[in-house]
Amino acid sequence: MVRPELTQFRRIVVKVGSALLVDSNAGEVRSSWLAALADDLAKLHHEGREVLIVSSGSIALGRSRLKLPRGQLKLEESQAAAAVGQIALARIWSEVLGDHGIRAGQILVTLQDTEERRRYLNARSTIAKLLDWRAVPVINENDTVATNEIRYGDNDRLAARVATMASADLLILLSDIDGLYDAPPKNNPGAKLIPVVESITSEVEGMAGDAESELSRGGMRTKVEAAKIATTGGTHMLIASGTIEHPLQAIANGGRCTWFLTPANPVTARKRWIAGSLEPKGTLTIDAGAVAALRAGASLLPAGVIRVDGQFARGDAVIVRGPDTREVGRGLVAYDAEDADRIKGRSSPDVMIILGISGRSEMIHRDDLVVGGSRHGDPA
């Protein structure tokens, strides 16, 4: 299998761990390394690609700023350290990207924000708008309130969930190792790097090991689990060494890494999930003009809705039916049932007057809509 090239990808998520960002001895940011990474990120950005960063480091930076002793922190100590470190982390990324004329926007999430559909849609919309504005979202796990992320090291899996939520076509995990080996390379001098993983089998999962760095909260095992999340969601993933300067340029130049490939793409994978995995909570009946618009690839606007049935919340899956009651498709609705009923048949400017808020212009965005009429049919 021929490995892909970075030039093939439009939306790229880069995950940076604490062990790379923060010097474990000094407790400070590795400034020279970060400046080199920022050069790489800026190059991708200026080429017209959309770049997102998932950055760890808030606890490590907070620990340094507070001059806390070395050793294991209690949960509440980690959360308090993160509160201090998040401010420092946001400033660092803002400055290093600002040196290249790039605006950064901070988003704090937990795994729950990527699992609960209402919060998922809010985070997804914020990310999409920042990318529209050509800003770089810098996403950090919200360690001030999170528990599992601190205790179990879910940063890699969080990055994978963010990548699929953002419909990224590539996730890059920068690590202290340059990829997946067929055996732990530290203990096996003859261990071989696996350059391309076409599918994640039990054999591949068996190659994963644990974290070895004091600051790292995720080892190869969580990286392989992240690859399962990413590839299932239609996102390619790669693991590469972040210990060198200009790590993304090294990847572009054919440097050592492991690619995890997916046969799908983010939109196709997402729409198959909507079509076949979610239980509909209600029904929207639409007029003939809206049916034609949806089949042409448009979003569903409130003006095209003539009837609302069921009890659903924003982010729930609903069935969309035409005036003849035949199913047109399924999608994630942007309004609660009560509000949807109030604005049905109305133009977008009327929504603000009726609800008192600007709201979403679409009842169902086309990225959250599967047109086809079959639960297991091919997505539009």
LUMSE-235483 format. One record per residue (C-alpha): x, y, z; residue number from 1. Coordinates in nm, 4 decimals. Example, Ala and Ser with C-alpha at 12.3 -4.5 7.8 and 13.67 -1.06 7.14 Angstrom:
2
1.2300;-0.4500;0.7800;1
1.3670;-0.1060;0.7140;2
This chain:
380
0.0000;0.0000;0.0000;1
0.1401;0.3399;-0.1030;2
0.1415;0.5876;0.1846;3
-0.0571;0.9085;0.1358;4
0.0929;1.2573;0.1086;5
0.0063;1.5569;0.3258;6
-0.0882;1.7497;0.0118;7
-0.3895;1.5181;-0.0282;8
-0.5615;1.6487;0.2852;9
-0.7766;1.9569;0.3320;10
-0.8579;1.9608;0.7059;11
-0.5853;1.8421;0.9417;12
-0.5904;1.7964;1.3192;13
-0.2514;1.7943;1.4934;14
-0.2339;1.6568;1.8481;15
0.0508;1.7775;2.0689;16
0.1143;1.6068;2.4022;17
0.2534;1.7440;2.7260;18
0.5774;1.5508;2.6975;19
0.6576;1.7284;2.3699;20
0.5347;2.0741;2.4644;21
0.6796;2.1011;2.8139;22
1.0395;2.0353;2.9231;23
1.0045;1.7796;3.2036;24
1.3030;1.9175;3.3930;25
1.2465;2.2925;3.3641;26
0.8679;2.2713;3.3603;27
0.8573;2.5313;3.0817;28
0.7557;2.5255;2.7181;29
1.0181;2.4057;2.4703;30
1.0174;2.7377;2.2880;31
1.2501;2.6536;2.0010;32
1.0643;2.3313;1.9227;33
0.7254;2.5012;1.9406;34
0.8413;2.7814;1.7095;35
0.9519;2.5204;1.4550;36
0.6173;2.3405;1.4805;37
0.4388;2.6738;1.4349;38
0.6392;2.7246;1.1137;39
0.5068;2.3901;0.9884;40
0.1497;2.4701;1.0900;41
0.1692;2.8132;0.9262;42
0.2926;2.6570;0.6023;43
-0.0107;2.4268;0.5917;44
-0.2394;2.7170;0.6791;45
-0.0967;2.9481;0.4137;46
-0.1333;2.6712;0.1553;47
-0.5066;2.6996;0.2148;48
-0.5494;2.3972;0.4398;49
-0.7637;2.4067;0.7515;50
-0.5629;2.3328;1.0646;51
-0.6832;2.2388;1.4127;52
-0.4637;2.1761;1.7158;53
-0.5439;1.9487;2.0079;54
-0.2958;2.0500;2.2756;55
-0.2239;1.8970;2.6130;56
-0.0070;2.0733;2.8663;57
-0.2362;2.2682;3.0970;58
-0.1640;2.0570;3.4048;59
0.2102;2.0487;3.3388;60
0.2246;2.4259;3.2864;61
0.0055;2.4965;3.5891;62
0.2197;2.2708;3.8012;63
0.5263;2.4673;3.6977;64
0.3648;2.8077;3.7512;65
0.2479;2.7027;4.0987;66
0.5852;2.5422;4.1799;67
0.4197;2.2201;4.2906;68
0.6480;1.9343;4.3998;69
0.7166;1.6439;4.1662;70
0.5090;1.3313;4.2087;71
0.1512;1.2210;4.1610;72
-0.1111;1.4927;4.2088;73
-0.4509;1.4282;4.3604;74
-0.7472;1.4791;4.1295;75
-0.8451;1.8163;4.2784;76
-0.4799;1.9278;4.2609;77
-0.4628;1.8355;3.8933;78
-0.7838;2.0244;3.8240;79
-0.6613;2.3351;4.0067;80
-0.3242;2.3200;3.8309;81
-0.5091;2.2955;3.4987;82
-0.7034;2.6136;3.5813;83
-0.3735;2.8027;3.6023;84
-0.2153;2.6190;3.3100;85
-0.5028;2.6728;3.0664;86
-0.4448;3.0482;3.0746;87
-0.0741;2.9996;3.0033;88
-0.1402;2.7430;2.7303;89
-0.3879;2.9678;2.5489;90
-0.1457;3.2606;2.5580;91
0.1431;3.0484;2.4296;92
-0.0513;2.9224;2.1270;93
-0.1951;3.2660;2.0562;94
0.1513;3.4204;2.0501;95
0.3306;3.1513;1.8521;96
0.0599;3.1429;1.5811;97
0.0226;3.5201;1.5936;98
0.3859;3.5494;1.4879;99
0.2668;3.4109;1.1532;100
-0.0387;3.6348;1.1311;101
-0.2741;3.3536;1.2331;102
-0.5522;3.3967;1.4864;103
-0.6041;3.1218;1.7442;104
-0.9297;3.0373;1.9198;105
-0.9408;2.8266;2.2357;106
-1.2050;2.5568;2.2833;107
-1.2204;2.3528;2.6047;108
-1.3950;2.0161;2.5751;109
-1.4300;1.6852;2.7539;110
-1.5097;1.3455;2.6089;111
-1.8705;1.4035;2.7120;112
-1.8846;1.7071;2.4825;113
-1.8115;1.4773;2.1895;114
-2.0644;1.2130;2.2952;115
-2.3775;1.4083;2.3982;116
-2.5322;1.5266;2.0724;117
-2.6488;1.8692;2.1845;118
-2.3050;1.9635;2.3176;119
-2.1458;1.7888;2.0185;120
-2.3337;2.0102;1.7749;121
-2.2438;2.3250;1.9675;122
-1.8734;2.2383;1.9633;123
-1.8903;2.1340;1.5980;124
-2.0561;2.4627;1.5005;125
-1.7968;2.6679;1.6882;126
-1.5127;2.4807;1.5198;127
-1.6727;2.5251;1.1773;128
-1.7143;2.8996;1.2260;129
-1.3529;2.9460;1.3402;130
-1.2358;2.7585;1.0312;131
-1.4616;2.9742;0.8127;132
-1.2844;3.2761;0.9610;133
-0.9457;3.1131;0.8857;134
-0.8646;3.0975;1.2563;135
-0.6944;2.7933;1.4081;136
-0.8980;2.6229;1.6820;137
-0.6729;2.5197;1.9701;138
-0.8630;2.2504;2.1554;139
-0.7693;2.1427;2.5045;140
-0.9383;1.8889;2.7260;141
-1.1136;2.0764;3.0044;142
-0.9053;1.9344;3.2882;143
-1.0564;2.1715;3.5431;144
-1.3779;1.9677;3.5387;145
-1.2777;1.6396;3.3707;146
-1.2041;1.3247;3.5666;147
-1.1442;1.0312;3.3337;148
-0.9177;1.2381;3.1099;149
-0.6902;1.3164;3.4020;150
-0.6904;0.9723;3.5561;151
-0.6732;0.7496;3.2517;152
-0.5061;0.9461;2.9744;153
-0.7688;0.9895;2.7052;154
-0.5931;1.2717;2.5184;155
-0.5310;1.0643;2.2070;156
-0.8870;0.9366;2.1975;157
-1.0151;1.2878;2.2606;158
-0.8129;1.4067;1.9598;159
-0.9694;1.1311;1.7484;160
-1.3190;1.2299;1.8590;161
-1.2435;1.5941;1.7819;162
-1.1138;1.4950;1.4377;163
-1.4305;1.3046;1.3506;164
-1.6509;1.5752;1.5043;165
-1.4776;1.8347;1.2861;166
-1.4981;1.6075;0.9775;167
-1.1205;1.6256;0.9426;168
-0.9692;1.4002;0.6812;169
-0.6380;1.3573;0.8683;170
-0.5347;1.3324;1.2337;171
-0.1645;1.3572;1.3187;172
-0.0573;1.2327;1.6614;173
0.2878;1.3701;1.7422;174
0.4502;1.1340;1.9875;175
0.7805;1.0479;2.1537;176
0.7999;0.7511;1.9172;177
0.7924;0.7605;1.5376;178
0.5167;0.5066;1.4861;179
0.3813;0.1614;1.5625;180
0.6361;-0.1193;1.5845;181
0.5792;-0.4933;1.5705;182
0.7360;-0.5138;1.9176;183
0.8349;-0.2568;2.1842;184
1.1449;-0.0975;2.0269;185
1.3028;-0.0057;2.3617;186
1.3394;-0.3705;2.4560;187
1.3693;-0.5176;2.1058;188
1.6505;-0.3727;1.8912;189
1.5195;-0.5699;1.5937;190
1.1657;-0.4305;1.6176;191
1.0313;-0.3115;1.2829;192
0.8252;-0.0007;1.2152;193
0.4864;-0.0680;1.0557;194
0.4606;0.2065;0.7881;195
0.0969;0.1490;0.6868;196
-0.1916;-0.0138;0.8725;197
-0.4811;-0.0814;0.6361;198
-0.7135;-0.2175;0.9063;199
-0.6849;-0.2504;1.2823;200
-0.6801;-0.6219;1.3629;201
-0.6278;-0.8001;1.6938;202
-0.2680;-0.8505;1.5859;203
-0.2211;-0.4762;1.5428;204
-0.3806;-0.4100;1.8813;205
-0.1412;-0.6608;2.0367;206
0.1562;-0.4532;1.9238;207
0.0553;-0.1590;2.1450;208
0.2407;-0.0814;2.4683;209
0.2095;0.1647;2.7570;210
0.3303;0.5204;2.8090;211
0.6901;0.5608;2.9246;212
0.7190;0.9368;2.9678;213
0.6369;1.0950;3.3048;214
0.4307;1.3716;3.1433;215
0.2640;1.1545;2.8815;216
-0.0854;1.0360;2.9768;217
-0.1394;0.8103;2.6760;218
0.0749;0.5269;2.5394;219
0.0670;0.3353;2.2128;220
-0.2390;0.1459;2.3307;221
-0.4510;0.4622;2.3432;222
-0.3066;0.5694;2.0082;223
-0.4273;0.2493;1.8444;224
-0.7664;0.2985;2.0106;225
-0.7649;0.6541;1.8745;226
-0.6925;0.5126;1.5296;227
-1.0018;0.2903;1.5582;228
-1.2167;0.5934;1.6398;229
-1.0639;0.8055;1.3641;230
-1.0739;0.5486;1.0853;231
-1.4284;0.4426;1.1730;232
-1.5244;0.8090;1.1382;233
-1.3615;0.8386;0.7958;234
-1.0430;1.0117;0.9145;235
-0.6955;0.8898;0.8228;236
-0.4500;0.8967;1.1142;237
-0.0762;0.8879;1.1493;238
0.1666;0.8609;1.4375;239
0.4992;1.0395;1.3966;240
0.7855;1.1555;1.6115;241
0.7406;1.4998;1.7624;242
1.0782;1.5007;1.9326;243
1.2454;1.6531;1.6273;244
1.2088;2.0108;1.5107;245
0.9774;2.0687;1.2132;246
0.7983;1.7348;1.2620;247
0.5276;1.8069;1.0031;248
0.7836;1.8993;0.7417;249
0.9592;1.5712;0.8156;250
0.6343;1.3859;0.7449;251
0.5890;1.5800;0.4206;252
0.9431;1.4826;0.3225;253
0.8672;1.1123;0.3670;254
0.9919;1.0734;0.7232;255
0.9276;0.7647;0.9338;256
0.5736;0.7311;1.0657;257
0.2774;0.4937;1.0750;258
-0.0339;0.5637;0.8684;259
-0.3711;0.4190;0.9700;260
-0.5920;0.4227;0.6620;261
-0.9679;0.4436;0.6292;262
-1.1715;0.3353;0.3260;263
-1.4327;0.6028;0.3974;264
-1.4286;0.9812;0.4137;265
-1.5580;1.1964;0.7026;266
-1.8835;1.2967;0.5349;267
-1.9704;0.9455;0.4147;268
-1.8874;0.7880;0.7514;269
-2.0845;1.0504;0.9425;270
-2.3891;1.0110;0.7206;271
-2.3847;0.6338;0.7497;272
-2.3830;0.6786;1.1270;273
-2.6832;0.9117;1.1102;274
-2.8687;0.6834;0.8685;275
-2.8135;0.3549;1.0456;276
-2.7120;0.4032;1.4074;277
-2.9418;0.6629;1.5617;278
-3.3003;0.6081;1.6735;279
-3.5262;0.8851;1.5362;280
-3.7079;1.0881;1.8011;281
-3.9529;1.2684;1.5725;282
-4.0615;1.3591;1.2218;283
-4.0470;1.6725;1.0075;284
-4.2854;1.6854;0.7126;285
-4.1708;1.9184;0.4357;286
-4.3204;2.0654;0.1199;287
-4.2422;1.9625;-0.2375;288
-4.0051;2.2533;-0.2909;289
-3.8002;2.1546;0.0115;290
-3.7889;1.7932;-0.1098;291
-3.6410;1.9086;-0.4404;292
-3.3922;2.1333;-0.2604;293
-3.2739;1.8501;-0.0343;294
-3.2307;1.6157;-0.3283;295
-3.0191;1.8878;-0.4923;296
-2.7889;1.8954;-0.1880;297
-2.9313;2.1881;0.0109;298
-2.9901;2.2163;0.3850;299
-3.3426;2.2025;0.5259;300
-3.4647;2.5511;0.6141;301
-3.7554;2.6255;0.8516;302
-3.9542;2.7685;0.5603;303
-3.9804;2.4246;0.4000;304
-4.1237;2.2491;0.7072;305
-4.5026;2.2115;0.7176;306
-4.5464;1.9794;1.0177;307
-4.3523;1.8764;1.3305;308
-4.4273;1.5530;1.5187;309
-4.2644;1.3904;1.8207;310
-4.0727;1.5014;2.1276;311
-3.7103;1.5680;2.0401;312
-3.4263;1.7863;2.1570;313
-3.1674;1.9725;1.9549;314
-2.9170;1.7237;1.8182;315
-3.1598;1.4318;1.8071;316
-3.2137;1.2322;1.4902;317
-3.5434;1.2887;1.3098;318
-3.7107;1.1485;1.0001;319
-3.7815;1.3890;0.7145;320
-4.0921;1.3102;0.5093;321
-4.2333;1.4681;0.1977;322
-4.5939;1.5930;0.1590;323
-4.6916;1.2414;0.0454;324
-4.5563;1.1072;0.3828;325
-4.2781;0.9136;0.2076;326
-3.9434;0.9249;0.3851;327
-3.6993;1.1636;0.2198;328
-3.4148;1.1242;0.4644;329
-3.2885;1.1512;0.8200;330
-3.0838;1.4093;1.0019;331
-2.9797;1.5793;1.3237;332
-3.2230;1.8606;1.3961;333
-3.0967;2.2014;1.5112;334
-3.4008;2.2906;1.7248;335
-3.6048;2.1390;2.0049;336
-3.9484;2.0134;1.8970;337
-4.1317;2.3077;2.0555;338
-3.9157;2.5690;1.8844;339
-3.9208;2.3776;1.5552;340
-4.2998;2.3856;1.5609;341
-4.3022;2.7605;1.6293;342
-4.0759;2.8469;1.3345;343
-4.1977;2.5928;1.0776;344
-4.2939;2.7547;0.7490;345
-4.1226;3.0794;0.8415;346
-3.8319;3.2515;0.6717;347
-3.4935;3.2707;0.8438;348
-3.5290;3.6437;0.9351;349
-3.8539;3.5583;1.1189;350
-3.6773;3.3086;1.3449;351
-3.5152;3.5776;1.5574;352
-3.8450;3.7610;1.5996;353
-4.0323;3.4442;1.6986;354
-3.7713;3.2931;1.9300;355
-3.6031;3.6095;2.0519;356
-3.2626;3.4729;1.9494;357
-3.0882;3.4555;1.6138;358
-3.0787;3.0750;1.6175;359
-2.9536;2.8546;1.3346;360
-3.0505;2.9418;0.9804;361
-3.1054;2.5724;0.8989;362
-3.3507;2.3318;1.0595;363
-3.1096;2.0546;0.9546;364
-2.7705;2.1392;0.8053;365
-2.6822;1.9409;0.4926;366
-2.3737;1.7962;0.6699;367
-2.6116;1.6472;0.9284;368
-2.8617;1.5186;0.6700;369
-2.8872;1.1890;0.4857;370
-3.1138;1.1978;0.1826;371
-3.2251;0.8687;0.0375;372
-3.5248;0.7406;0.2263;373
-3.3678;0.4171;0.3500;374
-3.2342;0.3531;0.6962;375
-2.9437;0.1561;0.5601;376
-2.9252;0.3074;0.2149;377
-2.6352;0.4970;0.0696;378
-2.6052;0.8534;0.1980;379
-2.6476;1.1479;-0.0289;380
